[in-house]
Amino acid sequence: MRIGITCYPTYGGSGAVATELGLELARRGHEVHFISYASPFRLRGYVERVTFHEVTQTEYPLFEQSSPYALALAVKQHEVAMREQLDLMHVHYAIPHAATAWLAKQMLKAERDLKIVTTLHGTDITLVGQDPSYYTLTKFSIEQSDRVTAVSAFLRDETYRAFGCGDCDVVVIPNFVSPAEYHPPGDDTCRRSLAPAGHKVLVHVSNFRPVKRVTDVVRVFAGVRREVAATLVLVGDGPDRDPAEQEVDRLKLRRNVRFLGKVDNVADILRGSDVFLLPSETESFGLAALEAMACAVPVLASAVGGLPEVVVDGETGFLTPVGDTGAMTAHAIRLLRDDALHARLGAAAAHRALEFAADRIVPRYERLYEDVLRD
């Protein structure tokens, strides 16, 4: 198949999943064309059967208060679909990507029917999509897609609740992980590069948006640090990095906290850690948690959104109410002090992650594509 993929190229779960999906599809013999304003952050170098098409915008004074990117994207999607004879366009996020794909579909209508598959990832449904400024367009984009998927049952149910979508059937296809890249450590090489000898390592990976509650990560670590020699490793960047830095300074933790910024490949960092912290306000799935589990790292996370579909409370980690840093701290200290418990949860986490392995999930997308092309 010839497949177009449009996603946000920035640091975050949706872009990571869309890119990894494209790479997996290419490995399976499909031709993949990424269409966005920048190369996705996980698309590194030349990959056979993968092409990136950059969307460029014209600077013009009249556009100062408008957003011409969506129109330029629709033109590029149409152009690539026509030139490369794409079978379908798989877009990640309902707006603007599904809306622009629909425009491209209309422009191509006289020649053939370009199928649109839309994958919902979270913010497009739970936050932005429900804003009155975008609500009707989000609903229209979902209903006009030929197939719609959501990364969790939570997100599917939230889509039905928020938008009705009586004419659409949202199929749950969860996020996935590559066991070849994310796997348990073979030795302590990764750990030695992250922290002093004898230190436990706690890690958090995100785009540092307010919903991730990164200052809660710092507060949990402060509680752990009073009981256990430990280092906190923070991976990523975003609007809440400064508040997190300020909290580190306020709690006098600077010597034991490392801000690594954006890192393309976090697998080695995860393999060098003991506990993964994800105290988010909400998560539609929690890809970072899954990647940590695949590296045999127990996860401490909020019991919200799609996280309970990934993290099994008491078996692969522990789930706590949002904002309950005390409970998360207590679980972390218990895990870091009890080697047998830590080993048991880590092994269970790695085993659980195999249920979300790429070779189990990607074929579900292939079957969905085949089904939509038969219509």
Residue, then its C-alpha position, 0 to 999 in steps of 0.5 A: m500500500r501507499i500510505g500518507i501520514t500527517c502528524y505533529p512533528t514535535y516532541g510528544g506521544s502522538g508524533a512518536v506513535a505516528t512516526e513509529l507506525g510509519l517506520e514499522l509499515a515501511r519495514r513491512g513493505h509499504e510505501v510511506h509518505f510523511i507530510s508535515y511542516a518539519s521532519p518528525f523527531r523520531l524520523r532519523g536519517y534515510v529509511e527505505r520506502v519512507t519519504f518526508h514532504e515538507v509543508t511550506q507557507t508563504e509569508y504575506p502581510l494579509f495572513e498576519q492574523s490568520s493561520p494559512y498552515a492548514l491550507a498549505l497542508a491541504v494543498k501538500q496532502h493533495e499534491v502528494a496523494m496525486r503524485e505518489q498515487l496514495d491509497l489512503m491518508h492516515v492523519h493523527y489528530a482530528i484538527p487540523h489534520a483530518a479537516t485538511a485531509w478532507l479538503a485534499k479528498q475533495m480536490l481529488k474527488a474527480e479522479r478517485d476517492l482518497k480514503i482518510v483514516t483518523t487517529l485520535h490521541g487525546t488533546d484533540i478530543t479532551l481539550v482543544g476539540q471541545d472548545p467552542s471555536y473548534y467543536t463543530l469542525t472537530k465533529f465534522s472531521i471525525e464524521q467525514s473520516d472513512r475510519v476513526t481509531a482511538v488509542s484507548a477505550f477511555l478516549r473512544d468513550e470520551t469521543y462518543r460522550a463529547f461529540g455523539c458521532g452517531d455515524c462513526d464507529v471509533v475503533v480502539i487500537p492502542n499505542f505500541v512499543s518496539p521490543a527491539e528498541y525498548h527492552p530490559p537492561g543487560d547490565d548496569t552500563c546505562r545506570r552508571s552514566l546517569a547517577p553516582a554509585g549507590h544511587k537509585v534513579l527516578v525518571h520522568v519523560s514528557n513535553f513538560r506541559p502543565v497537564k504533566r504536573v512536572t512540579d509534582v515529580v520534583r515534590v515526589f522526588a524530594g520525599v524520596r530523597r529524604e529516605v533514599a540516596a537517589t537521583l532524578v532524571l528529567v527528559g524533555d522540555g516545554p512550558d513547565r520546565d522553568p517552574a520545575e527548575q524553580e521547584v528544584d531550587r526551592l527544595k535545594l535538590r539541584r545536586n541530585v536532579r538532572f535536566l537532560g532536555k529533549v532526547d530522541n532515543v530515551a530507551d537507554i535512559l529508561r534502562g538505567s532507571d529504577v522507577f518511572l514517575l507520571p503524575s499527569e492530570t490526564e493521559s489518553f494512553g501514556l506511551a512514555a509509561l509503556e516504554a518504561m515498562a518495556c524496559a522493566v521499570p515499574v511505573l508510578a502514575s495517576a489513576v486517570g484516563g487511559l493509564p489504567e489500561v496500560v499500568v496494572d495497579g499493584e502488578t506493574g506499578f502503582l496508580t494514585p489519585v491526581g495530586d496525591t504526591g504523598a501516596m506516590t512518594a510512599h510507593a516509590i520509597r517502598l519500591l526502592r527499599d524492597d528489592a524483591l518487590h521491585a524485581r517482581l513488578g519490573a518483570a511483570a511490567a516487561h511482560r505486560a508491555l509485550e502485549f503492546a508489541a509492534d508486531r501485535i498492534v501494527p497488523r491491526y492498522e494494516r487490516l483496518y487499511e485493507d478494510v477501508l480500501r474495500d469500501 
